[in-house]
Amino acid sequence: MDLQKNKDQVFAEVEKATFLAGRPQESVTILAVTKYADADIAGKLVETGIKHIAENRVDKFLDKYQRLKDRNLTWHLIGSLQRRKVKDVINFVDYFHALDSVKLASEIQKRAEHPIKCFLQVNISGEESKHGFTAEEAFEAIEQIREFDKIELVGLMTMAPLHADDEKLTTVFRKTNELRHQLQAKEYPNMPMTELSMGMSGDFKIAINEGATFVRIGSSFFID
């Protein structure tokens, strides 16, 4: 497994997709999702030039954070977070991508020692297997979350359906961006709503074309 080659390939493909979308290169941030790797491999990936590390699970996040916290990285927790685990992890997180309930927001408000940059997770595709707010629920949720000074809603996160065709992917990502604009129009002080966390190894090119600012790429870094 040639991590440097894989990293260079991922960055080149993201750069090309960003160019084709007519956007500035600095408008898209690549998150290296390291759930496929242990801390040693993640550390070697960081040496290739990675600056943003993303983890799905709290235990894996904490393990890698303790091992790599001196590497000047930005840390992203992108998976579902149980309320009982908020106290263990939230103050080590730079960006939390899966704020999927007001109750979870309330727990973060209780445990955070400083404002946490959060993405509201939305379920645009309506899949029962996925977490997240519907568009209607998102409007209701922000009216409560706006009262929490330890949460900064920087944008929306969504996951497209598995095995969706390009047309379906485009629809989901475009609707997410449209919802972001609608929520941003509220102009709440702690809700800049400028970011979109969407797109993974198999669909990031379409996500970038529809406005993604953070792409969550995992398996492409670790192919043989």
Steps between C-alpha positions, in 0.01 A plus 500: 500500500661823379344767722677789331385388155144452624497838674635677191237327283214601731615860516544516123148366441349746747696784341370402156139470621524839668640656183228346284238637741643848443595543863818619677727216610495620861122463513518121555661335803595133486438295813698178530263250659733263684255235621676260263836553673657469842684790662836398352368498143307821563823660618675393180214646297540830685864502391383516136352844566158431652371777728145388576428168675145362528371209709159337531529344845583664829745232616694511172497879504642516852768241424627687197465838668722392789757354262504787247395809695845657461477498117311831461192334352136602476278231654158402368250264663266395219303209642197475727569607857315353796410757762672303776830526310489875435695581816783267395574652163336831419777728627758332275289548187555789258198412281209272584315390186206301635280722716177307450274596792421791729564273799853440376545874451386555858757250629776668301393834645530349847842338450690728260757735645504717189284543188508189279472529123214268405325384187129433522449152357213486254337199338403641164456158339246395763661162562383339822846356561660845517511747786426867457230764478256534216492845343191591703655372823817698435310828512340397828830384649696817435243704691604308811868459421540874443477543878815292560817709517730194491381397154593675176304355210743540212289309248330176402618141464328232298566152366364392164332161457727204432508393136312812388544601138646836401159660459394401852833614646468835329148545634596420859805724501323786324206490742740504792666813366161662441402425861829647621422825319153510655634448851782747442240763412386494864825683582520367853824612671626149583396345171715619208385200292777547244620139474382172347643168617403255228665264259716193563745293294236390249303820453713800601525630142124548478492642855763758412306600189198560724685710756675269749768678703611196705534157334541191719735259324612173655553190289678680215792577731552135590472305176785270401 
